[in-house]
């Protein structure tokens, strides 16, 4: 049965579910979680994983220099005050 669950999770593209469902199931049994609590915990892992991957994708697409941070960013001050 474990193999079929793994195949289904892969097909559904739920990688965090696949990584955590067995270990989290053991935790759920130890802590007497309901099925809903177990499913909610799996969903939290999946959402966190997706957000992290999305953020990494955005950083790659932005092509920002790895060694630069906002701390060293100094905008050029506009000397024109806009008054005529």
C-alpha positions in Angstrom: 0.0 0.0 0.0 2.9 2.4 0.7 4.1 2.1 -2.8 0.7 3.0 -4.3 0.5 6.1 -2.0 4.0 7.1 -3.1 3.0 6.7 -6.8 -0.2 8.7 -6.3 1.5 11.5 -4.5 4.1 11.7 -7.2 1.4 11.8 -9.9 -0.5 14.5 -8.0 2.7 16.5 -7.7 2.8 16.7 -4.0 6.5 16.3 -3.2 6.2 17.5 0.4 3.4 15.0 1.1 5.6 12.3 -0.3 8.6 13.2 1.8 6.7 13.6 5.1 3.6 11.4 5.1 5.2 8.4 6.7 7.1 10.2 9.5 4.2 12.5 10.1 1.9 9.5 10.4 4.1 8.1 13.2 3.9 11.4 15.0 0.2 11.6 14.5 -0.2 8.1 16.1 2.1 9.0 19.0 0.2 12.3 19.7 -3.2 10.9 19.0 -4.0 13.4 16.2 -7.2 13.2 14.2 -7.2 12.5 10.5 -7.9 16.1 9.9 -5.0 17.2 12.1 -2.7 14.9 10.2 -3.9 16.2 6.8 -3.6 19.8 8.0 0.0 19.2 9.0 0.8 17.6 5.6 -0.8 20.6 3.9 1.3 23.0 5.9 4.5 21.2 4.8 3.3 21.3 1.1 2.4 25.0 1.2 5.7 25.9 2.9 7.7 23.8 0.3 5.8 25.5 -2.6 6.4 29.0 -1.2 10.1 28.2 -0.7 10.5 26.9 -4.3 8.6 29.8 -5.7 10.8 32.3 -3.8 13.9 30.5 -5.1 12.5 30.7 -8.7 11.9 34.4 -8.4 15.4 35.0 -7.1 16.9 33.1 -10.0 14.7 34.9 -12.5 15.6 38.3 -11.0 19.3 37.5 -11.6 20.4 39.4 -8.5 24.0 39.3 -7.5 24.4 36.8 -4.7 26.7 38.9 -2.7 24.6 42.1 -2.7 21.9 42.8 -0.1 19.5 45.7 0.5 21.8 46.8 3.4 24.5 47.9 0.9 22.0 49.5 -1.5 22.2 53.3 -1.6 19.8 55.0 -4.0 21.1 57.9 -5.9 19.6 61.0 -4.5 17.7 63.1 -6.9 19.1 66.6 -6.7 16.2 68.1 -8.7 13.5 69.1 -6.2 10.8 69.4 -8.8 10.3 73.2 -8.1 10.4 75.5 -11.1 
